[in-house]
Amino acid sequence: MLKLTYTEAGLHLERLDVSLETFVTNRTLLSLRSGLSIHIESSRAAFLLTADVVDLLFLKSVMADHLASKISVDRVDDRYVEVCFSGTWISSDLSAEEGTLVTALGDRVEFYLHKLWKLSESSPTFANF
C-alpha cells in the first residue's frame, strides 16, 4: 500500500506493509477513540518526479493493464513527470487541504514508485523546483 501525506510543509510518500482496508479501519478507530473528526472519500492524488530519474517505458511496463484506470504517468515538461492515481482520501474535514491518500497498486508498482520518489527528492534538479 502507498500512503501519500499532504502537509503544509509538502508531501511525503511511504510504502506500508498493511492492507488498505486495515489502514482505513485503524485510522477510523483512532479518530473515534480520540474524539477527532474524520472525513473519508474516494479521490485522486498526484506528485511530480524528476524526468531524469524516470524510465517512462519501464515504469509503464511495470504497471499492469488492470491499473490503467487507477494510475497514470505523463510527462509535464522536459524536467518533470506527473504520477496521478486514485485512492482513499482521509482528512479531518471535507475542506481540509492537509490529509492522507492511500492506495493499493501492487507490490512491484508501489516499490518502483517509492524508489523513484526517493530518488527525485534527493535530486538537485528537484531541489531547485
N, CA, C and O atoms as a GROMACS GRO file, in nm:
protein
  516
    1MET      N    1   0.084  -0.117   0.000
    1MET     CA    2   0.000   0.000   0.000
    1MET      C    3   0.089   0.124   0.000
    1MET      O    4   0.193   0.127   0.067
    2LEU      N    5   0.049   0.225  -0.075
    2LEU     CA    6   0.118   0.354  -0.075
    2LEU      C    7   0.038   0.455   0.005
    2LEU      O    8  -0.085   0.460  -0.003
    3LYS      N    9   0.109   0.534   0.083
    3LYS     CA   10   0.047   0.639   0.164
    3LYS      C   11   0.113   0.771   0.127
    3LYS      O   12   0.232   0.790   0.148
    4LEU      N   13   0.033   0.862   0.071
    4LEU     CA   14   0.081   0.993   0.030
    4LEU      C   15   0.021   1.095   0.127
    4LEU      O   16  -0.101   1.115   0.129
    5THR      N   17   0.107   1.158   0.206
    5THR     CA   18   0.062   1.252   0.308
    5THR      C   19   0.090   1.395   0.262
    5THR      O   20   0.204   1.431   0.233
    6TYR      N   21  -0.015   1.476   0.258
    6TYR     CA   22  -0.003   1.618   0.222
    6TYR      C   23  -0.005   1.700   0.351
    6TYR      O   24  -0.097   1.687   0.432
    7THR      N   25   0.097   1.786   0.370
    7THR     CA   26   0.102   1.876   0.485
    7THR      C   27   0.138   2.015   0.436
    7THR      O   28   0.163   2.035   0.317
    8GLU      N   29   0.138   2.110   0.527
    8GLU     CA   30   0.179   2.246   0.493
    8GLU      C   31   0.321   2.250   0.440
    8GLU      O   32   0.354   2.332   0.354
    9ALA      N   33   0.405   2.162   0.491
    9ALA     CA   34   0.546   2.159   0.454
    9ALA      C   35   0.573   2.087   0.323
    9ALA      O   36   0.686   2.091   0.274
   10GLY      N   37   0.475   2.021   0.265
   10GLY     CA   38   0.495   1.947   0.141
   10GLY      C   39   0.426   1.812   0.145
   10GLY      O   40   0.324   1.795   0.212
   11LEU      N   41   0.483   1.717   0.074
   11LEU     CA   42   0.424   1.584   0.074
   11LEU      C   43   0.528   1.479   0.104
   11LEU      O   44   0.648   1.500   0.086
   12HIS      N   45   0.479   1.365   0.150
   12HIS     CA   46   0.567   1.254   0.184
   12HIS      C   47   0.502   1.125   0.136
   12HIS      O   48   0.383   1.103   0.161
   13LEU      N   49   0.578   1.041   0.068
   13LEU     CA   50   0.529   0.914   0.017
   13LEU      C   51   0.592   0.800   0.095
   13LEU      O   52   0.713   0.796   0.114
   14GLU      N   53   0.508   0.706   0.140
   14GLU     CA   54   0.556   0.590   0.213
   14GLU      C   55   0.496   0.463   0.155
   14GLU      O   56   0.385   0.465   0.101
   15ARG      N   57   0.569   0.354   0.167
   15ARG     CA   58   0.516   0.221   0.138
   15ARG      C   59   0.490   0.152   0.270
   15ARG      O   60   0.578   0.148   0.356
   16LEU      N   61   0.371   0.098   0.287
   16LEU     CA   62   0.336   0.030   0.411
   16LEU      C   63   0.298  -0.115   0.383
   16LEU      O   64   0.236  -0.146   0.281
   17ASP      N   65   0.336  -0.203   0.474
   17ASP     CA   66   0.300  -0.345   0.461
   17ASP      C   67   0.173  -0.374   0.539
   17ASP      O   68   0.173  -0.455   0.632
   18VAL      N   69   0.067  -0.309   0.500
   18VAL     CA   70  -0.064  -0.330   0.562
   18VAL      C   71  -0.168  -0.312   0.450
   18VAL      O   72  -0.146  -0.237   0.355
   19SER      N   73  -0.279  -0.381   0.463
   19SER     CA   74  -0.380  -0.366   0.359
   19SER      C   75  -0.449  -0.230   0.370
   19SER      O   76  -0.452  -0.169   0.477
   20LEU      N   77  -0.503  -0.186   0.259
   20LEU     CA   78  -0.575  -0.059   0.254
   20LEU      C   79  -0.690  -0.060   0.354
   20LEU      O   80  -0.710   0.037   0.427
   21GLU      N   81  -0.766  -0.169   0.357
   21GLU     CA   82  -0.880  -0.180   0.447
   21GLU      C   83  -0.839  -0.172   0.593
   21GLU      O   84  -0.906  -0.107   0.673
   22THR      N   85  -0.729  -0.238   0.628
   22THR     CA   86  -0.681  -0.236   0.766
   22THR      C   87  -0.637  -0.095   0.804
   22THR      O   88  -0.668  -0.048   0.914
   23PHE      N   89  -0.566  -0.026   0.714
   23PHE     CA   90  -0.520   0.110   0.742
   23PHE      C   91  -0.638   0.203   0.766
   23PHE      O   92  -0.641   0.276   0.865
   24VAL      N   93  -0.738   0.200   0.676
   24VAL     CA   94  -0.854   0.288   0.689
   24VAL      C   95  -0.933   0.255   0.816
   24VAL      O   96  -0.978   0.346   0.886
   25THR      N   97  -0.949   0.129   0.845
   25THR     CA   98  -1.020   0.088   0.967
   25THR      C   99  -0.948   0.138   1.091
   25THR      O  100  -1.010   0.194   1.181
   26ASN      N  101  -0.817   0.118   1.096
   26ASN     CA  102  -0.739   0.162   1.212
   26ASN      C  103  -0.742   0.314   1.227
   26ASN      O  104  -0.750   0.366   1.339
   27ARG      N  105  -0.734   0.385   1.116
   27ARG     CA  106  -0.739   0.533   1.121
   27ARG      C  107  -0.875   0.581   1.169
   27ARG      O  108  -0.884   0.678   1.244
   28THR      N  109  -0.981   0.514   1.126
   28THR     CA  110  -1.116   0.548   1.169
   28THR      C  111  -1.133   0.522   1.319
   28THR      O  112  -1.189   0.605   1.391
   29LEU      N  113  -1.086   0.408   1.365
   29LEU     CA  114  -1.095   0.376   1.508
   29LEU      C  115  -1.015   0.476   1.592
   29LEU      O  116  -1.060   0.517   1.700
   30LEU      N  117  -0.898   0.516   1.544
   30LEU     CA  118  -0.818   0.615   1.615
   30LEU      C  119  -0.894   0.746   1.629
   30LEU      O  120  -0.895   0.806   1.737
   31SER      N  121  -0.958   0.790   1.522
   31SER     CA  122  -1.036   0.914   1.526
   31SER      C  123  -1.153   0.903   1.621
   31SER      O  124  -1.179   0.995   1.700
   32LEU      N  125  -1.224   0.792   1.615
   32LEU     CA  126  -1.340   0.773   1.704
   32LEU      C  127  -1.298   0.771   1.850
   32LEU      O  128  -1.362   0.834   1.934
   33ARG      N  129  -1.192   0.701   1.881
   33ARG     CA  130  -1.146   0.688   2.019
   33ARG      C  131  -1.085   0.817   2.073
   33ARG      O  132  -1.089   0.843   2.193
   34SER      N  133  -1.030   0.899   1.984
   34SER     CA  134  -0.969   1.024   2.029
   34SER      C  135  -1.066   1.142   2.021
   34SER      O  136  -1.035   1.252   2.066
   35GLY      N  137  -1.184   1.119   1.964
   35GLY     CA  138  -1.284   1.224   1.956
   35GLY      C  139  -1.258   1.326   1.847
   35GLY      O  140  -1.314   1.436   1.849
   36LEU      N  141  -1.174   1.291   1.750
   36LEU     CA  142  -1.142   1.382   1.640
   36LEU      C  143  -1.230   1.352   1.519
   36LEU      O  144  -1.271   1.238   1.497
   37SER      N  145  -1.259   1.454   1.442
   37SER     CA  146  -1.338   1.437   1.321
   37SER      C  147  -1.256   1.364   1.215
   37SER      O  148  -1.133   1.369   1.214
   38ILE      N  149  -1.327   1.295   1.126
   38ILE     CA  150  -1.261   1.228   1.015
   38ILE      C  151  -1.351   1.236   0.892
   38ILE      O  152  -1.473   1.225   0.902
   39HIS      N  153  -1.289   1.255   0.778
   39HIS     CA  154  -1.360   1.258   0.651
   39HIS      C  155  -1.289   1.159   0.559
   39HIS      O  156  -1.167   1.164   0.543
   40ILE      N  157  -1.366   1.068   0.499
   40ILE     CA  158  -1.309   0.965   0.411
   40ILE      C  159  -1.388   0.966   0.280
   40ILE      O  160  -1.511   0.960   0.281
   41GLU      N  161  -1.316   0.972   0.167
   41GLU     CA  162  -1.382   0.968   0.037
   41GLU      C  163  -1.286   0.915  -0.070
   41GLU      O  164  -1.165   0.917  -0.052
   42SER      N  165  -1.341   0.869  -0.180
   42SER     CA  166  -1.260   0.830  -0.296
   42SER      C  167  -1.210   0.958  -0.360
   42SER      O  168  -1.283   1.057  -0.371
   43SER      N  169  -1.084   0.956  -0.403
   43SER     CA  170  -1.026   1.076  -0.460
   43SER      C  171  -0.908   1.040  -0.549
   43SER      O  172  -0.881   0.922  -0.573
   44ARG      N  173  -0.837   1.142  -0.597
   44ARG     CA  174  -0.716   1.123  -0.676
   44ARG      C  175  -0.605   1.212  -0.618
   44ARG      O  176  -0.632   1.316  -0.559
   45ALA      N  177  -0.483   1.169  -0.637
   45ALA     CA  178  -0.367   1.245  -0.591
   45ALA      C  179  -0.263   1.245  -0.702
   45ALA      O  180  -0.265   1.161  -0.791
   46ALA      N  181  -0.172   1.341  -0.694
   46ALA     CA  182  -0.064   1.348  -0.792
   46ALA      C  183   0.063   1.399  -0.725
   46ALA      O  184   0.058   1.472  -0.626
   47PHE      N  185   0.175   1.358  -0.781
   47PHE     CA  186   0.303   1.411  -0.737
   47PHE      C  187   0.398   1.411  -0.855
   47PHE      O  188   0.377   1.339  -0.953
   48LEU      N  189   0.501   1.492  -0.845
   48LEU     CA  190   0.599   1.505  -0.953
   48LEU      C  191   0.723   1.423  -0.924
   48LEU      O  192   0.765   1.407  -0.810
   49LEU      N  193   0.780   1.370  -1.032
   49LEU     CA  194   0.911   1.305  -1.027
   49LEU      C  195   1.000   1.379  -1.126
   49LEU      O  196   0.952   1.430  -1.227
   50THR      N  197   1.128   1.386  -1.097
   50THR     CA  198   1.218   1.446  -1.194
   50THR      C  199   1.233   1.349  -1.311
   50THR      O  200   1.250   1.228  -1.291
   51ALA      N  201   1.226   1.402  -1.430
   51ALA     CA  202   1.230   1.319  -1.551
   51ALA      C  203   1.361   1.244  -1.564
   51ALA      O  204   1.364   1.137  -1.626
   52ASP      N  205   1.469   1.297  -1.509
   52ASP     CA  206   1.599   1.231  -1.524
   52ASP      C  207   1.611   1.102  -1.443
   52ASP      O  208   1.702   1.023  -1.469
   53VAL      N  209   1.523   1.077  -1.347
   53VAL     CA  210   1.528   0.952  -1.270
   53VAL      C  211   1.425   0.851  -1.319
   53VAL      O  212   1.423   0.737  -1.272
   54VAL      N  213   1.339   0.890  -1.411
   54VAL     CA  214   1.230   0.804  -1.454
   54VAL      C  215   1.256   0.746  -1.592
   54VAL      O  216   1.282   0.819  -1.688
   55ASP      N  217   1.250   0.615  -1.601
   55ASP     CA  218   1.248   0.547  -1.730
   55ASP      C  219   1.101   0.521  -1.760
   55ASP      O  220   1.044   0.422  -1.714
   56LEU      N  221   1.039   0.611  -1.837
   56LEU     CA  222   0.895   0.602  -1.861
   56LEU      C  223   0.853   0.470  -1.923
   56LEU      O  224   0.749   0.415  -1.886
   57LEU      N  225   0.931   0.420  -2.016
   57LEU     CA  226   0.894   0.293  -2.078
   57LEU      C  227   0.894   0.180  -1.976
   57LEU      O  228   0.805   0.095  -1.977
   58PHE      N  229   0.995   0.179  -1.888
   58PHE     CA  230   1.000   0.075  -1.786
   58PHE      C  231   0.885   0.091  -1.687
   58PHE      O  232   0.821  -0.008  -1.650
   59LEU      N  233   0.860   0.214  -1.643
   59LEU     CA  234   0.753   0.238  -1.548
   59LEU      C  235   0.618   0.194  -1.605
   59LEU      O  236   0.539   0.130  -1.535
   60LYS      N  237   0.593   0.227  -1.730
   60LYS     CA  238   0.466   0.187  -1.792
   60LYS      C  239   0.459   0.036  -1.810
   60LYS      O  240   0.350  -0.021  -1.805
   61SER      N  241   0.572  -0.030  -1.829
   61SER     CA  242   0.571  -0.176  -1.840
   61SER      C  243   0.547  -0.242  -1.705
   61SER      O  244   0.491  -0.351  -1.698
   62VAL      N  245   0.588  -0.176  -1.597
   62VAL     CA  246   0.566  -0.228  -1.463
   62VAL      C  247   0.418  -0.222  -1.426
   62VAL      O  248   0.366  -0.308  -1.355
   63MET      N  249   0.351  -0.119  -1.477
   63MET     CA  250   0.209  -0.102  -1.448
   63MET      C  251   0.129  -0.202  -1.530
   63MET      O  252   0.135  -0.202  -1.653
   64ALA      N  253   0.055  -0.286  -1.464
   64ALA     CA  254  -0.026  -0.387  -1.532
   64ALA      C  255  -0.147  -0.320  -1.598
   64ALA      O  256  -0.188  -0.211  -1.558
   65ASP      N  257  -0.204  -0.386  -1.698
   65ASP     CA  258  -0.321  -0.333  -1.768
   65ASP      C  259  -0.437  -0.303  -1.674
   65ASP      O  260  -0.511  -0.207  -1.697
   66HIS      N  261  -0.454  -0.383  -1.570
   66HIS     CA  262  -0.565  -0.360  -1.478
   66HIS      C  263  -0.549  -0.234  -1.394
   66HIS      O  264  -0.643  -0.192  -1.327
   67LEU      N  265  -0.431  -0.173  -1.398
   67LEU     CA  266  -0.408  -0.049  -1.324
   67LEU      C  267  -0.435   0.075  -1.408
   67LEU      O  268  -0.429   0.187  -1.358
   68ALA      N  269  -0.463   0.056  -1.536
   68ALA     CA  270  -0.478   0.170  -1.627
   68ALA      C  271  -0.578   0.273  -1.578
   68ALA      O  272  -0.558   0.393  -1.600
   69SER      N  273  -0.686   0.231  -1.514
   69SER     CA  274  -0.786   0.327  -1.465
   69SER      C  275  -0.748   0.386  -1.330
   69SER      O  276  -0.808   0.484  -1.287
   70LYS      N  277  -0.648   0.327  -1.263
   70LYS     CA  278  -0.611   0.370  -1.130
   70LYS      C  279  -0.489   0.463  -1.127
   70LYS      O  280  -0.475   0.543  -1.035
   71ILE      N  281  -0.402   0.451  -1.226
   71ILE     CA  282  -0.277   0.527  -1.224
   71ILE      C  283  -0.242   0.574  -1.365
   71ILE      O  284  -0.262   0.503  -1.464
   72SER      N  285  -0.187   0.696  -1.372
   72SER     CA  286  -0.136   0.746  -1.499
   72SER      C  287  -0.003   0.815  -1.474
   72SER      O  288   0.021   0.872  -1.368
   73VAL      N  289   0.082   0.808  -1.575
   73VAL     CA  290   0.213   0.872  -1.568
   73VAL      C  291   0.230   0.951  -1.697
   73VAL      O  292   0.227   0.893  -1.806
   74ASP      N  293   0.249   1.081  -1.685
   74ASP     CA  294   0.259   1.166  -1.802
   74ASP      C  295   0.372   1.267  -1.786
   74ASP      O  296   0.395   1.320  -1.677
   75ARG      N  297   0.439   1.292  -1.895
   75ARG     CA  298   0.545   1.394  -1.896
   75ARG      C  299   0.480   1.532  -1.887
   75ARG      O  300   0.388   1.563  -1.963
   76VAL      N  301   0.528   1.614  -1.794
   76VAL     CA  302   0.478   1.750  -1.777
   76VAL      C  303   0.556   1.845  -1.868
   76VAL      O  304   0.499   1.927  -1.939
   77ASP      N  305   0.688   1.831  -1.864
   77ASP     CA  306   0.778   1.909  -1.949
   77ASP      C  307   0.910   1.833  -1.957
   77ASP      O  308   0.914   1.714  -1.926
   78ASP      N  309   1.016   1.900  -1.998
   78ASP     CA  310   1.145   1.832  -2.010
   78ASP      C  311   1.204   1.788  -1.877
   78ASP      O  312   1.287   1.698  -1.872
   79ARG      N  313   1.160   1.851  -1.769
   79ARG     CA  314   1.220   1.823  -1.638
   79ARG      C  315   1.136   1.734  -1.547
   79ARG      O  316   1.191   1.670  -1.457
   80TYR      N  317   1.004   1.727  -1.569
   80TYR     CA  318   0.918   1.658  -1.473
   80TYR      C  319   0.818   1.562  -1.536
   80TYR      O  320   0.774   1.580  -1.650
   81VAL      N  321   0.784   1.460  -1.459
   81VAL     CA  322   0.682   1.362  -1.492
   81VAL      C  323   0.581   1.364  -1.378
   81VAL      O  324   0.619   1.368  -1.261
   82GLU      N  325   0.451   1.361  -1.411
   82GLU     CA  326   0.347   1.359  -1.309
   82GLU      C  327   0.290   1.219  -1.296
   82GLU      O  328   0.253   1.155  -1.395
   83VAL      N  329   0.283   1.171  -1.172
   83VAL     CA  330   0.220   1.043  -1.141
   83VAL      C  331   0.088   1.076  -1.072
   83VAL      O  332   0.086   1.146  -0.972
   84CYS      N  333  -0.020   1.024  -1.126
   84CYS     CA  334  -0.154   1.051  -1.072
   84CYS      C  335  -0.223   0.917  -1.048
   84CYS      O  336  -0.222   0.830  -1.135
   85PHE      N  337  -0.284   0.902  -0.931
   85PHE     CA  338  -0.353   0.776  -0.903
   85PHE      C  339  -0.475   0.799  -0.815
   85PHE      O  340  -0.486   0.901  -0.745
   86SER      N  341  -0.566   0.705  -0.819
   86SER     CA  342  -0.686   0.713  -0.736
   86SER      C  343  -0.664   0.635  -0.607
   86SER      O  344  -0.580   0.545  -0.601
   87GLY      N  345  -0.741   0.671  -0.506
   87GLY     CA  346  -0.729   0.605  -0.378
   87GLY      C  347  -0.834   0.656  -0.281
   87GLY      O  348  -0.939   0.706  -0.321
   88THR      N  349  -0.804   0.643  -0.154
   88THR     CA  350  -0.894   0.685  -0.047
   88THR      C  351  -0.832   0.803   0.026
   88THR      O  352  -0.724   0.792   0.083
   89TRP      N  353  -0.902   0.917   0.025
   89TRP     CA  354  -0.858   1.040   0.090
   89TRP      C  355  -0.911   1.041   0.233
   89TRP      O  356  -1.030   1.019   0.257
   90ILE      N  357  -0.821   1.066   0.328
   90ILE     CA  358  -0.857   1.073   0.470
   90ILE      C  359  -0.809   1.207   0.523
   90ILE      O  360  -0.690   1.240   0.515
   91SER      N  361  -0.902   1.285   0.578
   91SER     CA  362  -0.867   1.416   0.633
   91SER      C  363  -0.955   1.446   0.753
   91SER      O  364  -1.044   1.368   0.788
   92SER      N  365  -0.930   1.560   0.815
   92SER     CA  366  -1.007   1.598   0.934
   92SER      C  367  -1.145   1.651   0.900
   92SER      O  368  -1.237   1.641   0.981
   93ASP      N  369  -1.162   1.707   0.779
   93ASP     CA  370  -1.294   1.752   0.736
   93ASP      C  371  -1.298   1.763   0.584
   93ASP      O  372  -1.195   1.749   0.518
   94LEU      N  373  -1.414   1.788   0.530
   94LEU     CA  374  -1.437   1.792   0.386
   94LEU      C  375  -1.348   1.891   0.313
   94LEU      O  376  -1.302   1.861   0.202
   95SER      N  377  -1.322   2.007   0.371
   95SER     CA  378  -1.247   2.111   0.302
   95SER      C  379  -1.098   2.115   0.340
   95SER      O  380  -1.027   2.208   0.302
   96ALA      N  381  -1.051   2.016   0.412
   96ALA     CA  382  -0.911   2.015   0.456
   96ALA      C  383  -0.816   2.002   0.338
   96ALA      O  384  -0.839   1.922   0.247
   97GLU      N  385  -0.708   2.080   0.340
   97GLU     CA  386  -0.605   2.072   0.237
   97GLU      C  387  -0.493   1.978   0.280
   97GLU      O  388  -0.411   1.938   0.198
   98GLU      N  389  -0.490   1.945   0.407
   98GLU     CA  390  -0.391   1.850   0.458
   98GLU      C  391  -0.462   1.718   0.484
   98GLU      O  392  -0.575   1.716   0.532
   99GLY      N  393  -0.394   1.610   0.454
   99GLY     CA  394  -0.453   1.478   0.475
   99GLY      C  395  -0.366   1.370   0.413
   99GLY      O  396  -0.250   1.392   0.378
  100THR      N  397  -0.426   1.253   0.400
  100THR     CA  398  -0.355   1.136   0.351
  100THR      C  399  -0.437   1.068   0.243
  100THR      O  400  -0.558   1.051   0.257
  101LEU      N  401  -0.370   1.029   0.135
  101LEU     CA  402  -0.435   0.948   0.034
  101LEU      C  403  -0.363   0.813   0.033
  101LEU      O  404  -0.241   0.807   0.020
  102VAL      N  405  -0.440   0.706   0.048
  102VAL     CA  406  -0.384   0.571   0.047
  102VAL      C  407  -0.439   0.495  -0.072
  102VAL      O  408  -0.554   0.513  -0.112
  103THR      N  409  -0.354   0.408  -0.127
  103THR     CA  410  -0.395   0.329  -0.244
  103THR      C  411  -0.319   0.198  -0.246
  103THR      O  412  -0.210   0.187  -0.190
  104ALA      N  413  -0.376   0.100  -0.312
  104ALA     CA  414  -0.311  -0.030  -0.332
  104ALA      C  415  -0.291  -0.048  -0.482
  104ALA      O  416  -0.388  -0.059  -0.557
  105LEU      N  417  -0.165  -0.052  -0.525
  105LEU     CA  418  -0.132  -0.062  -0.667
  105LEU      C  419  -0.056  -0.190  -0.700
  105LEU      O  420  -0.023  -0.214  -0.816
  106GLY      N  421  -0.028  -0.270  -0.600
  106GLY     CA  422   0.052  -0.391  -0.620
  106GLY      C  423   0.195  -0.366  -0.578
  106GLY      O  424   0.248  -0.257  -0.596
  107ASP      N  425   0.258  -0.469  -0.523
  107ASP     CA  426   0.392  -0.455  -0.465
  107ASP      C  427   0.495  -0.400  -0.562
  107ASP      O  428   0.573  -0.312  -0.526
  108ARG      N  429   0.498  -0.452  -0.684
  108ARG     CA  430   0.601  -0.411  -0.781
  108ARG      C  431   0.589  -0.263  -0.817
  108ARG      O  432   0.688  -0.191  -0.818
  109VAL      N  433   0.468  -0.219  -0.847
  109VAL     CA  434   0.445  -0.078  -0.884
  109VAL      C  435   0.474   0.012  -0.764
  109VAL      O  436   0.540   0.115  -0.779
  110GLU      N  437   0.426  -0.025  -0.647
  110GLU     CA  438   0.447   0.055  -0.526
  110GLU      C  439   0.596   0.067  -0.494
  110GLU      O  440   0.644   0.176  -0.461
  111PHE      N  441   0.669  -0.043  -0.503
  111PHE     CA  442   0.812  -0.042  -0.476
  111PHE      C  443   0.884   0.054  -0.572
  111PHE      O  444   0.965   0.136  -0.529
  112TYR      N  445   0.854   0.042  -0.701
  112TYR     CA  446   0.921   0.124  -0.801
  112TYR      C  447   0.885   0.272  -0.786
  112TYR      O  448   0.973   0.358  -0.794
  113LEU      N  449   0.758   0.304  -0.763
  113LEU     CA  450   0.718   0.444  -0.744
  113LEU      C  451   0.785   0.505  -0.621
  113LEU      O  452   0.831   0.619  -0.625
  114HIS      N  453   0.790   0.428  -0.512
  114HIS     CA  454   0.854   0.478  -0.390
  114HIS      C  455   1.003   0.502  -0.412
  114HIS      O  456   1.058   0.603  -0.367
  115LYS      N  457   1.067   0.410  -0.483
  115LYS     CA  458   1.209   0.425  -0.514
  115LYS      C  459   1.232   0.550  -0.598
  115LYS      O  460   1.324   0.628  -0.570
  116LEU      N  461   1.150   0.571  -0.701
  116LEU     CA  462   1.164   0.689  -0.787
  116LEU      C  463   1.138   0.818  -0.709
  116LEU      O  464   1.207   0.918  -0.730
  117TRP      N  465   1.040   0.816  -0.619
  117TRP     CA  466   1.010   0.934  -0.539
  117TRP      C  467   1.130   0.970  -0.451
  117TRP      O  468   1.168   1.087  -0.442
  118LYS      N  469   1.191   0.870  -0.387
  118LYS     CA  470   1.308   0.896  -0.303
  118LYS      C  471   1.424   0.952  -0.387
  118LYS      O  472   1.494   1.044  -0.343
  119LEU      N  473   1.445   0.897  -0.506
  119LEU     CA  474   1.550   0.948  -0.594
  119LEU      C  475   1.520   1.092  -0.636
  119LEU      O  476   1.611   1.176  -0.639
  120SER      N  477   1.396   1.121  -0.667
  120SER     CA  478   1.359   1.257  -0.707
  120SER      C  479   1.377   1.355  -0.593
  120SER      O  480   1.419   1.469  -0.615
  121GLU      N  481   1.345   1.313  -0.472
  121GLU     CA  482   1.360   1.401  -0.356
  121GLU      C  483   1.506   1.437  -0.330
  121GLU      O  484   1.535   1.545  -0.281
  122SER      N  485   1.596   1.347  -0.364
  122SER     CA  486   1.738   1.374  -0.341
  122SER      C  487   1.807   1.436  -0.463
  122SER      O  488   1.925   1.469  -0.459
  123SER      N  489   1.732   1.451  -0.573
  123SER     CA  490   1.786   1.506  -0.696
  123SER      C  491   1.806   1.656  -0.684
  123SER      O  492   1.717   1.727  -0.638
  124PRO      N  493   1.924   1.707  -0.726
  124PRO     CA  494   1.948   1.852  -0.722
  124PRO      C  495   1.849   1.929  -0.810
  124PRO      O  496   1.812   2.042  -0.777
  125THR      N  497   1.806   1.869  -0.921
  125THR     CA  498   1.709   1.933  -1.011
  125THR      C  499   1.579   1.959  -0.938
  125THR      O  500   1.520   2.066  -0.952
  126PHE      N  501   1.532   1.861  -0.858
  126PHE     CA  502   1.406   1.874  -0.788
  126PHE      C  503   1.416   1.976  -0.676
  126PHE      O  504   1.320   2.047  -0.648
  127ALA      N  505   1.531   1.984  -0.613
  127ALA     CA  506   1.550   2.079  -0.502
  127ALA      C  507   1.537   2.223  -0.551
  127ALA      O  508   1.502   2.312  -0.473
  128ASN      N  509   1.565   2.248  -0.679
  128ASN     CA  510   1.555   2.383  -0.733
  128ASN      C  511   1.416   2.418  -0.781
  128ASN      O  512   1.393   2.530  -0.827
  129PHE      N  513   1.322   2.326  -0.771
  129PHE     CA  514   1.184   2.350  -0.815
  129PHE      C  515   1.120   2.450  -0.725
  129PHE      O  516   1.004   2.485  -0.744
   0.00000   0.00000   0.00000
